[in-house]
């Protein structure tokens, strides 16, 4: 797959670069450039990212960073079985349990919520950092909802991290998930409160909490582009003054063309009659001589 010239491979994380040192230099550069493309396209073009991840995987399948990147690319394309296999391979290579929550979410994607809950209660969870534990809580709550256990999902999300006033990278998503679970359980007033709290914490727009809050408040948004299109349609309407004026001008032009044509035809007829008369006179003159 083509890679832009500005992508050198030096953009990758230093830890990944260190992993690639086990490869020949040229091969390492090729793999690095493909990994950079995976990272660039993962959010905006998951299919493209997946394509580059397959190239990197073909070049260096024994590098853990490559297997992890391939896993995330497959995950972004909802290829959960493939993603889970890649994450497991990366975990075996490094012994790192950071991928545990996303592996559990792959089980959800494969419609195995019970397996995800088993993973949520596994000893590996205690080895996760705070962000990983919050992520695991989100996955467990999602699994509870998959099973129709709304109240259990709500309880799962109730935690010190949810109640904390400080804003962390996970705060908006945690509050959003809690609000969404409350709304699904029919607790609308509480859901509105937590959607509002999610909006406060969502500094980078990672959720649509503001839209959900507006929806609960009955606020309707008008698309400005649609409004402009409607105005354009009105301008072009058959009964508009501009169209009436244009039609009148066209009618006048038609009349002028018709008049010109009639005059031209009359001139041609007159010329033709004169020619006929002259020919007739000549014929009569010849007859008299005879």
C-alpha positions, 0 to 999 in steps of 0.5 A, spaced: 500 500 500 502 507 498 505 511 504 506 518 503 513 521 503 512 525 509 512 518 513 519 516 515 517 511 521 521 516 526 514 518 528 513 511 532 513 511 540 520 509 542 518 503 545 516 500 539 522 503 535 526 499 540 522 493 539 523 493 531 531 493 532 531 486 532 529 486 525 534 488 519 534 496 518 530 496 511 525 492 514 524 495 520 523 502 517 518 499 512 514 496 518 515 502 522 512 506 516 506 502 516 505 502 523 505 510 523 499 509 517 495 505 522 496 510 527 494 515 523 488 512 520 485 508 525 479 513 527 478 516 521 479 510 516 479 504 520 479 500 513 485 503 511 488 502 517 487 495 517 490 494 510 496 497 513 496 493 519 496 487 515 502 489 511 506 490 517 503 483 520 506 480 514 513 483 514 514 482 522 509 478 525 513 476 531 514 483 533 509 484 539 507 492 537 505 489 530 500 484 533 497 489 538 497 494 532 493 489 528 489 487 534 486 495 534 485 495 527 481 489 527 477 491 533 476 498 529 473 494 524 469 490 528 473 483 527 472 481 534 475 474 533 481 476 529 482 482 534 482 477 540 487 473 537 492 478 536 491 481 543 492 474 546 499 473 541 501 480 544 500 478 551 504 472 550 510 475 547 510 481 553 506 478 559 503 485 559 496 485 561 494 492 559 490 489 553 485 485 558 479 490 558 479 490 550 480 483 550 474 482 554 470 487 550 472 483 544 468 477 548 462 482 548 463 483 541 463 476 539 456 475 543 460 472 549 458 477 555 459 471 560 466 470 558 467 478 559 464 478 566 469 472 568 475 476 565 472 482 569 473 478 576 480 475 574 486 476 578 489 480 572 484 486 573 488 488 580 494 488 576 491 494 571 493 501 573 487 506 574 485 507 567 485 500 566 481 498 572 476 504 570 476 501 562 474 494 565 469 497 569 466 500 563 466 493 559 463 489 565 457 494 565 456 493 558 456 486 559 451 486 564 447 490 559 448 485 554 445 480 559 439 485 560 441 486 567 440 494 567 440 495 575 447 490 576 450 495 570 448 501 574 451 498 580 457 496 577 459 503 574 458 506 581 465 507 584 470 512 587 472 514 580 465 516 578 464 520 585 470 524 584 470 531 583 477 531 579 477 530 571 481 524 569 481 522 562 476 517 563 471 521 567 467 523 561 466 516 558 464 513 565 459 519 567 456 518 560 456 510 561 452 511 568 447 516 565 446 512 559 445 506 564 440 510 568 436 512 562 435 505 560 433 503 566 427 509 566 431 514 571 430 520 566 431 525 572 438 522 574 440 520 567 439 528 565 444 530 571 449 525 569 449 527 562 450 534 564 456 532 569 459 528 563 458 534 559 462 538 564 468 533 563 468 532 556 473 537 554 475 534 547 468 531 545 469 524 546 462 523 547 455 526 545 453 527 552 451 534 550 446 532 544 443 527 549 442 532 554 439 537 549 435 531 547 432 530 554 431 537 555 427 537 548 431 542 544 431 541 537 437 543 532 436 546 525 441 544 520 443 551 517 445 547 511 438 545 510 435 552 511 439 555 506 437 549 501 430 550 503 431 558 501 434 556 494 428 552 493 424 558 494 427 562 490 427 557 484 419 556 486 415 557 479 411 562 482 417 567 485 417 574 482 424 572 479 421 566 475 415 570 473 420 576 470 424 571 467 418 567 463 416 574 461 423 576 458 423 569 454 416 570 452 418 577 449 424 574 446 419 568 442 415 574 440 421 577 437 424 571 434 417 569 431 416 577 428 423 576 425 422 569 422 415 572 419 419 578 416 424 573 413 419 569 410 415 574 407 421 577 404 423 570 401 416 570 398 416 577 395 423 575 391 420 568 389 414 572 386 418 577 382 422 571 379 416 568 377 413 574 374 420 576 370 420 568 368 413 569 365 414 575 362 420 572 358 416 566 356 410 571 353 415 575 349 418 569 346 411 566 344 410 573 341 416 573 337 414 566 334 
